[in-house]
């Protein structure tokens, strides 16, 4: 889950596994796989960073270059 802030200042947690797209219109809009949309206060870049961090925390994605270089040793 990622911690997100609505434009009205209320925060909530969103399951990042259900996110289909993150776009800026200029407000950041998150669209889920079921078509539901959330307009949030965070920037598109910050949302993407939170998603990546979440995926890494559940070991869905590796930890990037460091992991690759460790495997070569």
Backbone as a printed PyTorch tensor [residue, N CA C, xyz], in Angstrom:
tensor([[[  0.8440,  -1.1810,   0.0000],
         [  0.0000,   0.0000,   0.0000],
         [  0.8870,   1.2410,   0.0000]],

        [[  0.4030,   2.2770,  -0.6860],
         [  1.1150,   3.5510,  -0.6800],
         [  0.2370,   4.5960,  -0.0110]],

        [[  0.8790,   5.5200,   0.6840],
         [  0.1950,   6.5790,   1.4090],
         [  0.0440,   7.7730,   0.4660]],

        [[ -1.1990,   8.2150,   0.2300],
         [ -1.5150,   9.2550,  -0.7460],
         [ -2.3720,  10.3270,  -0.0860]],

        [[ -2.3010,  11.5560,  -0.6260],
         [ -3.0900,  12.6780,  -0.1110],
         [ -4.0420,  13.1870,  -1.1870]],

        [[ -5.3250,  13.2480,  -0.8500],
         [ -6.2980,  13.8350,  -1.7710],
         [ -6.0960,  15.3420,  -1.8130]],

        [[ -6.6770,  16.0050,  -2.8020],
         [ -6.5330,  17.4530,  -2.9150],
         [ -7.1320,  18.1950,  -1.7300]],

        [[ -8.1110,  17.5850,  -1.0450],
         [ -8.7200,  18.2310,   0.1210],
         [ -7.9030,  18.0380,   1.3920]],

        [[ -6.7430,  17.3680,   1.2860],
         [ -5.8530,  17.1860,   2.4220],
         [ -6.0170,  15.8760,   3.1680]],

        [[ -7.0620,  15.1230,   2.8720],
         [ -7.2680,  13.8350,   3.5360],
         [ -6.3170,  12.8050,   2.9460]],

        [[ -5.7670,  11.9790,   3.8340],
         [ -4.8370,  10.9500,   3.3770],
         [ -5.5060,   9.5860,   3.3800]],

        [[ -4.9930,   8.7060,   2.5580],
         [ -5.4970,   7.3350,   2.4960],
         [ -4.4050,   6.4340,   1.9480]],

        [[ -4.6230,   5.1370,   2.0640],
         [ -3.6910,   4.1460,   1.5220],
         [ -4.3220,   3.5110,   0.2950]],

        [[ -3.5030,   3.3110,  -0.7220],
         [ -3.9720,   2.7630,  -1.9880],
         [ -3.1040,   1.5550,  -2.3290]],

        [[ -3.7300,   0.4560,  -2.7240],
         [ -2.9850,  -0.7310,  -3.1150],
         [ -2.3610,  -0.4820,  -4.4850]],

        [[ -1.0470,  -0.3530,  -4.5110],
         [ -0.3310,  -0.0220,  -5.7380],
         [ -0.4270,  -1.1120,  -6.8040]],

        [[ -0.7900,  -2.3130,  -6.4170],
         [ -0.9080,  -3.3970,  -7.3920],
         [ -2.0670,  -3.1680,  -8.3690]],

        [[ -3.0320,  -2.3290,  -7.9830],
         [ -4.1950,  -2.0810,  -8.8200],
         [ -4.0770,  -0.8190,  -9.6670]],

        [[ -2.9240,  -0.1480,  -9.6100],
         [ -2.7400,   1.0780, -10.3840],
         [ -2.4220,   0.7320, -11.8270]],

        [[ -3.1880,   1.3280, -12.7320],
         [ -2.9530,   1.1250, -14.1670],
         [ -2.1310,   2.2750, -14.7410]],

        [[ -2.5130,   3.5310, -14.4260],
         [ -1.7770,   4.6800, -14.9330],
         [ -1.6660,   5.7680, -13.8740]],

        [[ -0.6090,   6.5740, -14.0160],
         [ -0.4170,   7.7840, -13.2150],
         [ -0.1050,   8.8830, -14.2250]],

        [[ -0.9450,   9.9370, -14.2380],
         [ -0.7910,  11.0090, -15.2190],
         [ -0.9290,  12.3680, -14.5440]],

        [[ -0.4010,  13.3960, -15.2060],
         [ -0.5630,  14.7690, -14.7370],
         [ -1.4040,  15.5330, -15.7490]],

        [[ -2.4540,  16.2100, -15.2700],
         [ -3.3870,  16.9110, -16.1670],
         [ -3.5900,  18.3850, -15.8690]],

        [[ -3.1000,  19.2070, -15.1150],
         [ -1.8130,  19.1650, -14.4350],
         [ -1.8590,  18.4800, -13.0800]],

        [[ -3.0700,  18.2810, -12.4890],
         [ -3.1280,  17.5460, -11.2190],
         [ -2.8150,  16.0820, -11.4750]],

        [[ -2.1660,  15.4550, -10.5160],
         [ -1.8080,  14.0440, -10.6620],
         [ -3.0590,  13.1890, -10.5080]],

        [[ -3.3220,  12.3670, -11.5110],
         [ -4.4890,  11.4880, -11.5160],
         [ -4.0230,  10.0440, -11.5840]],

        [[ -4.4970,   9.2530, -10.6260],
         [ -4.1850,   7.8230, -10.5890],
         [ -5.4200,   7.0760, -11.0590]],

        [[ -5.2550,   6.2250, -12.0670],
         [ -6.3560,   5.4050, -12.5690],
         [ -6.0900,   3.9540, -12.1980]],

        [[ -7.0820,   3.3300, -11.5680],
         [ -6.9610,   1.9240, -11.1880],
         [ -7.4470,   1.0290, -12.3130]],

        [[ -7.1720,  -0.2490, -12.2150],
         [ -7.5730,  -1.2150, -13.2440],
         [ -9.0830,  -1.3090, -13.4070]],

        [[ -9.8410,  -0.9700, -12.3480],
         [-11.2960,  -1.0330, -12.4490],
         [-11.8940,   0.2730, -13.0030]],

        [[-11.0320,   1.2330, -13.3830],
         [-11.4880,   2.4780, -13.9710],
         [-11.6640,   3.6220, -12.9840]],

        [[-11.6120,   3.3370, -11.7040],
         [-11.7580,   4.3880, -10.6860],
         [-10.5450,   5.3150, -10.7340]],

        [[-10.8060,   6.6170, -10.5830],
         [ -9.7340,   7.6080, -10.6480],
         [ -9.6270,   8.3700,  -9.3410]],

        [[ -8.3880,   8.6980,  -8.9730],
         [ -8.1050,   9.5040,  -7.7930],
         [ -7.2210,  10.6720,  -8.2210]],

        [[ -7.6250,  11.8840,  -7.8610],
         [ -6.7990,  13.0600,  -8.0930],
         [ -6.0970,  13.3450,  -6.7750]],

        [[ -4.7660,  13.4040,  -6.8130],
         [ -3.9870,  13.4850,  -5.5830],
         [ -3.0570,  14.6930,  -5.5860]],

        [[ -2.6030,  15.0560,  -4.3860],
         [ -1.7440,  16.2320,  -4.2100],
         [ -0.2920,  15.9530,  -4.5990]],

        [[  0.1550,  14.7090,  -4.4910],
         [  1.5390,  14.3710,  -4.8040],
         [  1.8200,  14.5230,  -6.2960]],

        [[  3.0800,  14.7730,  -6.6220],
         [  3.4790,  14.8620,  -8.0240],
         [  3.4950,  13.4640,  -8.6440]],

        [[  3.4420,  13.4260,  -9.9620],
         [  3.5070,  12.1480, -10.6760],
         [  4.8080,  11.4210, -10.3360]],

        [[  5.9030,  12.1490, -10.2690],
         [  7.1950,  11.5460,  -9.9490],
         [  7.1930,  10.9400,  -8.5490]],

        [[  6.6300,  11.6560,  -7.5680],
         [  6.5910,  11.1380,  -6.1940],
         [  5.7190,   9.8860,  -6.1060]],

        [[  4.5910,   9.8780,  -6.8030],
         [  3.7240,   8.6930,  -6.8160],
         [  4.4830,   7.5080,  -7.4200]],

        [[  5.1840,   7.7440,  -8.5250],
         [  5.9510,   6.6680,  -9.1530],
         [  7.0380,   6.1390,  -8.2220]],

        [[  7.6970,   7.0320,  -7.4710],
         [  8.7090,   6.6030,  -6.5060],
         [  8.0880,   5.7540,  -5.3990]],

        [[  6.9130,   6.1490,  -4.9240],
         [  6.2220,   5.3830,  -3.8800],
         [  5.8310,   4.0000,  -4.3960]],

        [[  5.3700,   3.9400,  -5.6310],
         [  4.9980,   2.6530,  -6.2380],
         [  6.2260,   1.7500,  -6.3340]],

        [[  7.3370,   2.2970,  -6.8270],
         [  8.5650,   1.5190,  -6.9600],
         [  9.0360,   1.0080,  -5.6000]],

        [[  9.0000,   1.8720,  -4.5900],
         [  9.4130,   1.4830,  -3.2370],
         [  8.5080,   0.3710,  -2.7060]],

        [[  7.1930,   0.4760,  -2.9740],
         [  6.2550,  -0.5590,  -2.5440],
         [  6.5580,  -1.8840,  -3.2340]],

        [[  6.7570,  -1.8540,  -4.5580],
         [  7.0630,  -3.0790,  -5.2920],
         [  8.3380,  -3.7320,  -4.7500]],

        [[  9.3380,  -2.9160,  -4.4470],
         [ 10.5830,  -3.4630,  -3.9010],
         [ 10.3610,  -4.0550,  -2.5090]],

        [[  9.4900,  -3.4300,  -1.7110],
         [  9.2500,  -3.9210,  -0.3520],
         [  8.5580,  -5.2810,  -0.3420]],

        [[  7.7830,  -5.5720,  -1.3830],
         [  7.1350,  -6.8830,  -1.4640],
         [  7.8960,  -7.8180,  -2.4020]],

        [[  9.0970,  -7.3850,  -2.7900],
         [ 10.0060,  -8.1520,  -3.6410],
         [  9.4090,  -8.4910,  -4.9970]],

        [[  8.5930,  -7.5730,  -5.5110],
         [  8.0440,  -7.7390,  -6.8550],
         [  9.0570,  -7.2660,  -7.8940]],

        [[  9.8720,  -6.2830,  -7.5090],
         [ 10.9620,  -5.7840,  -8.3510],
         [ 12.2570,  -5.8940,  -7.5740]],

        [[ 13.3590,  -6.0180,  -8.2930],
         [ 14.6610,  -6.0440,  -7.6430],
         [ 15.0210,  -4.6680,  -7.1220]],

        [[ 16.1960,  -4.5760,  -6.5580],
         [ 16.6660,  -3.3240,  -5.9810],
         [ 17.6010,  -2.5880,  -6.9260]],

        [[ 17.5150,  -2.8470,  -8.2370],
         [ 18.2670,  -2.0680,  -9.2160],
         [ 19.6870,  -2.5460,  -9.4310]],

        [[ 20.5680,  -1.5970,  -9.7600],
         [ 21.9390,  -1.8730, -10.1570],
         [ 22.7400,  -2.6130,  -9.0930]],

        [[ 22.5370,  -2.2760,  -7.8330],
         [ 23.3190,  -2.9010,  -6.7790],
         [ 23.1170,  -4.4130,  -6.7740]],

        [[ 21.8870,  -4.8410,  -6.9690],
         [ 21.5970,  -6.2740,  -6.9890],
         [ 22.2980,  -6.9400,  -8.1680]],

        [[ 22.2880,  -6.2970,  -9.3440],
         [ 22.9280,  -6.8580, -10.5250],
         [ 24.4370,  -7.0110, -10.3260]],

        [[ 25.0910,  -6.0030,  -9.7310],
         [ 26.5310,  -6.0650,  -9.5360],
         [ 26.9050,  -7.1080,  -8.4870]],

        [[ 26.0490,  -7.3160,  -7.4930],
         [ 26.2980,  -8.3340,  -6.4740],
         [ 26.2730,  -9.7380,  -7.0670]],

        [[ 25.3930,  -9.9570,  -8.0560],
         [ 25.2760, -11.2700,  -8.6720],
         [ 26.5040, -11.6230,  -9.4870]],

        [[ 27.2150, -10.6290, -10.0330],
         [ 28.3820, -10.8750, -10.8870],
         [ 29.6000, -11.2800, -10.0870]],

        [[ 29.6060, -11.0160,  -8.7750],
         [ 30.7790, -11.3220,  -7.9340],
         [ 30.9090, -12.7950,  -7.6590]]])
